[in-house]
């Protein structure tokens, strides 16, 4: 993400200076909300959390309280978030939990398990410290491309897409090495020292003794490598959602590259053209039919990649430079990480935008990143030091 697509000069400022500066609330369809009742069925809760990501919060709830829950999406640790979580088994029991980093509040029950399609987006309320008065003048909501945000790849340690690349290239030993020993200048010094230690396989037992609680994924892989020395076994020991997330991060990287190359080449990215693939207002995919509700979509590469779009030239070049083909997204060795791909909107749909003092609030469709909107508003000189 080297270019901006809005003409706004930027208001400057920083985000995430305090824990409650960045708030996210999940939105589900009205139909889904109306299905929630007070009787029995599949239990639905609201998970409110701060300083812990969804995966670790749900893992801790299961470990401490024996309640196995699923979510409609993953929320990271660097925001105050509220999201729906639910059981995948019927029950007439409802527990409420209050811990230091999260709480679980009962909502009701549904007759069917909630699905990811029922999550339509997120509402954000974000404080921008040090913003100029120009903040109130931003109005170019229809000119923001739907890039994946920095956190998709790891803001301080951008490694998730690199691990995904190694998985798709079938370099499983390389994937484990990246998980354990990839370092970043923005990571904590103690973490960097430990990763440098794990760069030496003979030091694995020593590293296992001192690995901190927060590196639970690294601990799992490290134990497997010590016991079996088999990278595929080590990777398969990781939670399935994490393995798939690595591949999705790599697909996201390719998508961002596609958007950037298409923008540089002067492609029209905000309005669909003849033969383009689009999503309509009902989130149905099809060819452009002069319907104003249709939104241009770009292939999200997987093993079922659809080549017949004007973006194939750019995608083919990216894949060639990466040393892979779309067929590599089917993994014979670890089949459960295989991904067929799909399509993603090229631009962001931003609704309910409001500014009050130095706080902005807005709603985005599922899968769009608030940090991409904020990047266009703030125009940060250094995204990382600005809180991105």
C-alpha positions as a Python dict, from the first residue, in 0.01 Angstrom:
ca = {
    (1, 'X'): (0, 0, 0),
    (2, 'X'): (215, 281, -129),
    (3, 'X'): (-50, 503, -289),
    (4, 'X'): (-354, 691, -165),
    (5, 'X'): (-678, 709, -362),
    (6, 'X'): (-837, 1013, -197),
    (7, 'X'): (-741, 1378, -258),
    (8, 'X'): (-780, 1467, 111),
    (9, 'X'): (-455, 1614, 246),
    (10, 'X'): (-479, 1428, 577),
    (11, 'X'): (-557, 1538, 931),
    (12, 'X'): (-254, 1375, 1095),
    (13, 'X'): (-269, 1224, 1442),
    (14, 'X'): (-236, 882, 1600),
    (15, 'X'): (-469, 600, 1704),
    (16, 'X'): (-474, 333, 1980),
    (17, 'X'): (-303, 552, 2241),
    (18, 'X'): (-540, 424, 2511),
    (19, 'X'): (-710, 86, 2541),
    (20, 'X'): (-1057, 226, 2479),
    (21, 'X'): (-964, 449, 2182),
    (22, 'X'): (-1055, 183, 1922),
    (23, 'X'): (-1400, 22, 1954),
    (24, 'X'): (-1554, -241, 1727),
    (25, 'X'): (-1909, -384, 1739),
    (26, 'X'): (-2019, -670, 1516),
    (27, 'X'): (-2334, -631, 1306),
    (28, 'X'): (-2561, -920, 1204),
    (29, 'X'): (-2862, -924, 973),
    (30, 'X'): (-3204, -819, 1104),
    (31, 'X'): (-3333, -1164, 1012),
    (32, 'X'): (-3065, -1326, 1230),
    (33, 'X'): (-3145, -1093, 1522),
    (34, 'X'): (-3516, -1176, 1497),
    (35, 'X'): (-3435, -1549, 1519),
    (36, 'X'): (-3281, -1509, 1864),
    (37, 'X'): (-3536, -1612, 2128),
    (38, 'X'): (-3538, -1670, 2504),
    (39, 'X'): (-3611, -2043, 2502),
    (40, 'X'): (-3367, -2325, 2422),
    (41, 'X'): (-3158, -2415, 2119),
    (42, 'X'): (-2810, -2302, 2025),
    (43, 'X'): (-2691, -2053, 2288),
    (44, 'X'): (-2585, -1708, 2162),
    (45, 'X'): (-2365, -1470, 2362),
    (46, 'X'): (-2196, -1134, 2320),
    (47, 'X'): (-1824, -1156, 2384),
    (48, 'X'): (-1678, -824, 2496),
    (49, 'X'): (-1299, -818, 2514),
    (50, 'X'): (-993, -597, 2536),
    (51, 'X'): (-624, -689, 2513),
    (52, 'X'): (-689, -1044, 2389),
    (53, 'X'): (-782, -1177, 2045),
    (54, 'X'): (-1090, -1386, 1971),
    (55, 'X'): (-901, -1714, 1931),
    (56, 'X'): (-727, -1687, 2270),
    (57, 'X'): (-1042, -1562, 2446),
    (58, 'X'): (-1250, -1859, 2325),
    (59, 'X'): (-968, -2102, 2405),
    (60, 'X'): (-950, -1967, 2761),
    (61, 'X'): (-1329, -1983, 2806),
    (62, 'X'): (-1321, -2351, 2707),
    (63, 'X'): (-1020, -2425, 2928),
    (64, 'X'): (-1155, -2244, 3235),
    (65, 'X'): (-1530, -2290, 3202),
    (66, 'X'): (-1578, -2588, 2969),
    (67, 'X'): (-1792, -2392, 2721),
    (68, 'X'): (-1696, -2454, 2358),
    (69, 'X'): (-1790, -2156, 2142),
    (70, 'X'): (-1750, -2043, 1783),
    (71, 'X'): (-1739, -1692, 1640),
    (72, 'X'): (-1850, -1529, 1315),
    (73, 'X'): (-1515, -1354, 1274),
    (74, 'X'): (-1180, -1292, 1441),
    (75, 'X'): (-1113, -967, 1626),
    (76, 'X'): (-758, -874, 1721),
    (77, 'X'): (-626, -782, 2066),
    (78, 'X'): (-559, -413, 2005),
    (79, 'X'): (-919, -290, 2032),
    (80, 'X'): (-1223, -299, 2260),
    (81, 'X'): (-1450, -536, 2071),
    (82, 'X'): (-1801, -679, 2097),
    (83, 'X'): (-1900, -980, 1888),
    (84, 'X'): (-2147, -1268, 1872),
    (85, 'X'): (-2030, -1615, 1978),
    (86, 'X'): (-2240, -1929, 2001),
    (87, 'X'): (-2255, -2299, 2079),
    (88, 'X'): (-2275, -2559, 1804),
    (89, 'X'): (-2479, -2790, 2026),
    (90, 'X'): (-2830, -2739, 2164),
    (91, 'X'): (-2867, -2641, 2528),
    (92, 'X'): (-3105, -2467, 2767),
    (93, 'X'): (-2816, -2344, 2981),
    (94, 'X'): (-2667, -1995, 2966),
    (95, 'X'): (-2357, -1891, 3158),
    (96, 'X'): (-2229, -1539, 3214),
    (97, 'X'): (-1857, -1487, 3263),
    (98, 'X'): (-1651, -1188, 3374),
    (99, 'X'): (-1272, -1201, 3346),
    (100, 'X'): (-1014, -920, 3342),
    (101, 'X'): (-981, -917, 2962),
    (102, 'X'): (-1323, -1038, 2851),
    (103, 'X'): (-1684, -1092, 2951),
    (104, 'X'): (-1953, -1321, 2814),
    (105, 'X'): (-2314, -1198, 2825),
    (106, 'X'): (-2616, -1407, 2729),
    (107, 'X'): (-2825, -1293, 2432),
    (108, 'X'): (-3061, -1586, 2376),
    (109, 'X'): (-3100, -1899, 2165),
    (110, 'X'): (-3142, -1979, 1796),
    (111, 'X'): (-3301, -2278, 1625),
    (112, 'X'): (-3007, -2299, 1380),
    (113, 'X'): (-2637, -2236, 1431),
    (114, 'X'): (-2535, -1886, 1321),
    (115, 'X'): (-2323, -1876, 1004),
    (116, 'X'): (-2059, -1631, 887),
    (117, 'X'): (-2292, -1511, 611),
    (118, 'X'): (-2516, -1363, 880),
    (119, 'X'): (-2241, -1124, 993),
    (120, 'X'): (-2285, -825, 762),
    (121, 'X'): (-2018, -595, 899),
    (122, 'X'): (-1879, -397, 1190),
    (123, 'X'): (-1940, -57, 1344),
    (124, 'X'): (-1632, 136, 1455),
    (125, 'X'): (-1581, 424, 1698),
    (126, 'X'): (-1221, 546, 1697),
    (127, 'X'): (-1042, 835, 1866),
    (128, 'X'): (-771, 1013, 1665),
    (129, 'X'): (-531, 1194, 1898),
    (130, 'X'): (-361, 1504, 1759),
    (131, 'X'): (-590, 1534, 1456),
    (132, 'X'): (-618, 1875, 1291),
    (133, 'X'): (-947, 2056, 1230),
    (134, 'X'): (-933, 1916, 875),
    (135, 'X'): (-1074, 1589, 1015),
    (136, 'X'): (-1431, 1717, 988),
    (137, 'X'): (-1384, 1790, 616),
    (138, 'X'): (-1318, 1433, 500),
    (139, 'X'): (-1597, 1314, 268),
    (140, 'X'): (-1436, 1085, 8),
    (141, 'X'): (-1588, 761, 137),
    (142, 'X'): (-1652, 634, -214),
    (143, 'X'): (-1284, 655, -315),
    (144, 'X'): (-1122, 402, -79),
    (145, 'X'): (-989, 72, -211),
    (146, 'X'): (-1062, -244, -16),
    (147, 'X'): (-705, -331, 83),
    (148, 'X'): (-643, -573, 366),
    (149, 'X'): (-513, -388, 672),
    (150, 'X'): (-167, -414, 825),
    (151, 'X'): (-293, -634, 1109),
    (152, 'X'): (-384, -908, 859),
    (153, 'X'): (-12, -969, 812),
    (154, 'X'): (109, -882, 1162),
    (155, 'X'): (172, -512, 1220),
    (156, 'X'): (482, -541, 1440),
    (157, 'X'): (595, -876, 1304),
    (158, 'X'): (466, -914, 946),
    (159, 'X'): (502, -1290, 918),
    (160, 'X'): (159, -1448, 871),
    (161, 'X'): (154, -1414, 490),
    (162, 'X'): (516, -1535, 474),
    (163, 'X'): (419, -1852, 659),
    (164, 'X'): (123, -1888, 421),
    (165, 'X'): (356, -1850, 122),
    (166, 'X'): (580, -2129, 254),
    (167, 'X'): (276, -2354, 307),
    (168, 'X'): (157, -2301, -51),
    (169, 'X'): (511, -2352, -183),
    (170, 'X'): (519, -2679, 18),
    (171, 'X'): (819, -2554, 213),
    (172, 'X'): (686, -2685, 544),
    (173, 'X'): (1021, -2668, 723),
    (174, 'X'): (1047, -2305, 613),
    (175, 'X'): (698, -2234, 750),
    (176, 'X'): (797, -2368, 1092),
    (177, 'X'): (1122, -2170, 1084),
    (178, 'X'): (930, -1850, 1008),
    (179, 'X'): (682, -1914, 1289),
    (180, 'X'): (960, -1971, 1540),
    (181, 'X'): (1248, -1747, 1434),
    (182, 'X'): (1134, -1466, 1202),
    (183, 'X'): (1238, -1137, 1364),
    (184, 'X'): (1126, -778, 1321),
    (185, 'X'): (1282, -453, 1433),
    (186, 'X'): (946, -355, 1584),
    (187, 'X'): (911, -665, 1804),
    (188, 'X'): (1000, -663, 2173),
    (189, 'X'): (1371, -714, 2249),
    (190, 'X'): (1306, -1022, 2464),
    (191, 'X'): (1099, -1180, 2186),
    (192, 'X'): (1372, -1110, 1930),
    (193, 'X'): (1637, -1273, 2152),
    (194, 'X'): (1421, -1582, 2195),
    (195, 'X'): (1355, -1606, 1821),
    (196, 'X'): (1726, -1576, 1752),
    (197, 'X'): (1776, -1867, 1993),
    (198, 'X'): (1510, -2072, 1809),
    (199, 'X'): (1692, -2010, 1482),
    (200, 'X'): (1932, -2281, 1605),
    (201, 'X'): (1750, -2615, 1611),
    (202, 'X'): (1994, -2756, 1866),
    (203, 'X'): (1867, -2488, 2109),
    (204, 'X'): (1501, -2592, 2084),
    (205, 'X'): (1496, -2765, 2428),
    (206, 'X'): (1653, -2458, 2588),
    (207, 'X'): (1399, -2229, 2419),
    (208, 'X'): (1105, -2445, 2532),
    (209, 'X'): (1201, -2391, 2896),
    (210, 'X'): (1181, -2012, 2870),
    (211, 'X'): (913, -1952, 2606),
    (212, 'X'): (651, -1707, 2746),
    (213, 'X'): (279, -1775, 2786),
    (214, 'X'): (190, -1542, 2497),
    (215, 'X'): (380, -1758, 2245),
    (216, 'X'): (140, -2052, 2267),
    (217, 'X'): (154, -2131, 1894),
    (218, 'X'): (533, -2132, 1900),
    (219, 'X'): (528, -2360, 2205),
    (220, 'X'): (305, -2612, 2027),
    (221, 'X'): (530, -2620, 1719),
    (222, 'X'): (846, -2629, 1929),
    (223, 'X'): (730, -2930, 2133),
    (224, 'X'): (637, -3121, 1818),
    (225, 'X'): (971, -3044, 1654),
    (226, 'X'): (1160, -3161, 1964),
    (227, 'X'): (956, -3482, 1990),
    (228, 'X'): (923, -3573, 1621),
    (229, 'X'): (1136, -3338, 1410),
    (230, 'X'): (857, -3344, 1149),
    (231, 'X'): (748, -3000, 1019),
    (232, 'X'): (415, -3128, 882),
    (233, 'X'): (329, -3280, 1222),
    (234, 'X'): (432, -2956, 1392),
    (235, 'X'): (207, -2752, 1162),
    (236, 'X'): (-84, -2994, 1200),
    (237, 'X'): (-57, -2961, 1577),
    (238, 'X'): (-156, -2595, 1544),
    (239, 'X'): (-530, -2512, 1561),
    (240, 'X'): (-701, -2552, 1223),
    (241, 'X'): (-823, -2191, 1227),
    (242, 'X'): (-463, -2070, 1261),
    (243, 'X'): (-334, -2292, 979),
    (244, 'X'): (-605, -2163, 750),
    (245, 'X'): (-541, -1806, 862),
    (246, 'X'): (-179, -1829, 740),
    (247, 'X'): (-301, -1927, 392),
    (248, 'X'): (-571, -1659, 397),
    (249, 'X'): (-307, -1399, 489),
    (250, 'X'): (-104, -1501, 184),
    (251, 'X'): (-414, -1477, -36),
    (252, 'X'): (-474, -1132, 115),
    (253, 'X'): (-119, -1031, 27),
    (254, 'X'): (-176, -1137, -336),
    (255, 'X'): (-506, -945, -340),
    (256, 'X'): (-334, -628, -213),
    (257, 'X'): (-66, -671, -479),
    (258, 'X'): (-338, -708, -743),
    (259, 'X'): (-512, -389, -630),
    (260, 'X'): (-183, -196, -625),
    (261, 'X'): (-73, -314, -971),
    (262, 'X'): (-418, -245, -1118),
    (263, 'X'): (-421, 105, -968),
    (264, 'X'): (-72, 180, -1104),
    (265, 'X'): (-184, 61, -1449),
    (266, 'X'): (-481, 299, -1448),
    (267, 'X'): (-756, 37, -1422),
    (268, 'X'): (-1102, 161, -1321),
    (269, 'X'): (-1146, 14, -972),
    (270, 'X'): (-1455, 189, -837),
    (271, 'X'): (-1712, 135, -1111),
    (272, 'X'): (-1777, -199, -1284),
    (273, 'X'): (-1752, -232, -1660),
    (274, 'X'): (-1890, -475, -1916),
    (275, 'X'): (-1799, -839, -1835),
    (276, 'X'): (-1677, -751, -1484),
    (277, 'X'): (-1774, -981, -1196),
    (278, 'X'): (-1978, -802, -927),
    (279, 'X'): (-2162, -851, -600),
    (280, 'X'): (-2515, -710, -586),
    (281, 'X'): (-2702, -569, -285),
    (282, 'X'): (-2798, -924, -180),
    (283, 'X'): (-2432, -1029, -182),
    (284, 'X'): (-2492, -1246, -490),
    (285, 'X'): (-2211, -1283, -743),
    (286, 'X'): (-2264, -1236, -1116),
    (287, 'X'): (-2165, -1047, -1431),
    (288, 'X'): (-2222, -670, -1451),
    (289, 'X'): (-2576, -590, -1573),
    (290, 'X'): (-2587, -208, -1544),
    (291, 'X'): (-2739, -249, -1198),
    (292, 'X'): (-2627, 49, -983),
    (293, 'X'): (-2631, -171, -672),
    (294, 'X'): (-2359, -396, -819),
    (295, 'X'): (-2006, -350, -687),
    (296, 'X'): (-1689, -443, -875),
    (297, 'X'): (-1517, -756, -742),
    (298, 'X'): (-1167, -890, -798),
    (299, 'X'): (-1056, -1255, -779),
    (300, 'X'): (-927, -1378, -443),
    (301, 'X'): (-688, -1643, -570),
    (302, 'X'): (-735, -2009, -478),
    (303, 'X'): (-736, -2345, -656),
    (304, 'X'): (-1069, -2259, -829),
    (305, 'X'): (-938, -1923, -952),
    (306, 'X'): (-1157, -1765, -1223),
    (307, 'X'): (-928, -1632, -1499),
    (308, 'X'): (-1177, -1449, -1723),
    (309, 'X'): (-1147, -1100, -1577),
    (310, 'X'): (-948, -791, -1676),
    (311, 'X'): (-731, -851, -1369),
    (312, 'X'): (-592, -1184, -1488),
    (313, 'X'): (-283, -1019, -1642),
    (314, 'X'): (-181, -873, -1306),
    (315, 'X'): (-264, -1183, -1104),
    (316, 'X'): (-76, -1410, -1344),
    (317, 'X'): (234, -1189, -1314),
    (318, 'X'): (213, -1186, -933),
    (319, 'X'): (180, -1566, -918),
    (320, 'X'): (470, -1606, -1159),
    (321, 'X'): (687, -1376, -947),
    (322, 'X'): (584, -1573, -637),
    (323, 'X'): (683, -1899, -805),
    (324, 'X'): (340, -2061, -773),
    (325, 'X'): (24, -2133, -972),
    (326, 'X'): (-335, -2113, -849),
    (327, 'X'): (-343, -2493, -833),
    (328, 'X'): (-90, -2484, -549),
    (329, 'X'): (-367, -2363, -318),
    (330, 'X'): (-479, -2726, -308),
    (331, 'X'): (-245, -2897, -64),
    (332, 'X'): (-214, -3275, -91),
    (333, 'X'): (12, -3288, 214),
    (334, 'X'): (-212, -3078, 445),
    (335, 'X'): (-547, -3091, 265),
    (336, 'X'): (-737, -2899, 533),
    (337, 'X'): (-553, -2574, 449),
    (338, 'X'): (-659, -2592, 83),
    (339, 'X'): (-854, -2287, -34),
    (340, 'X'): (-1066, -2255, -347),
    (341, 'X'): (-1056, -1874, -339),
    (342, 'X'): (-1339, -1650, -454),
    (343, 'X'): (-1400, -1280, -506),
    (344, 'X'): (-1368, -964, -296),
    (345, 'X'): (-1506, -615, -353),
    (346, 'X'): (-1248, -377, -496),
    (347, 'X'): (-1361, -77, -291),
    (348, 'X'): (-1490, -10, 57),
    (349, 'X'): (-1856, 65, 134),
    (350, 'X'): (-1852, 308, 426),
    (351, 'X'): (-2186, 394, 595),
    (352, 'X'): (-2307, 603, 890),
    (353, 'X'): (-1992, 817, 894),
    (354, 'X'): (-1986, 1074, 1174),
    (355, 'X'): (-1725, 1299, 1336),
    (356, 'X'): (-1758, 1436, 1689),
    (357, 'X'): (-1456, 1629, 1814),
    (358, 'X'): (-1167, 1390, 1741),
    (359, 'X'): (-1376, 1071, 1736),
    (360, 'X'): (-1489, 915, 1408),
    (361, 'X'): (-1752, 647, 1376),
    (362, 'X'): (-1862, 447, 1072),
    (363, 'X'): (-1982, 105, 957),
    (364, 'X'): (-1805, -124, 710),
    (365, 'X'): (-1907, -442, 532),
    (366, 'X'): (-1772, -774, 654),
    (367, 'X'): (-1403, -817, 573),
    (368, 'X'): (-1321, -448, 526),
    (369, 'X'): (-1065, -285, 754),
    (370, 'X'): (-1119, 36, 951),
    (371, 'X'): (-744, 103, 940),
    (372, 'X'): (-767, 140, 561),
    (373, 'X'): (-1029, 414, 601),
    (374, 'X'): (-820, 577, 876),
    (375, 'X'): (-509, 561, 658),
    (376, 'X'): (-684, 778, 397),
    (377, 'X'): (-810, 1019, 665),
    (378, 'X'): (-485, 1056, 863),
    (379, 'X'): (-228, 1007, 583),
    (380, 'X'): (32, 885, 839),
    (381, 'X'): (403, 935, 770),
    (382, 'X'): (481, 613, 958),
    (383, 'X'): (176, 385, 993),
    (384, 'X'): (330, 171, 1268),
    (385, 'X'): (427, 458, 1499),
    (386, 'X'): (86, 616, 1429),
    (387, 'X'): (-88, 311, 1579),
    (388, 'X'): (-180, 115, 1264),
}
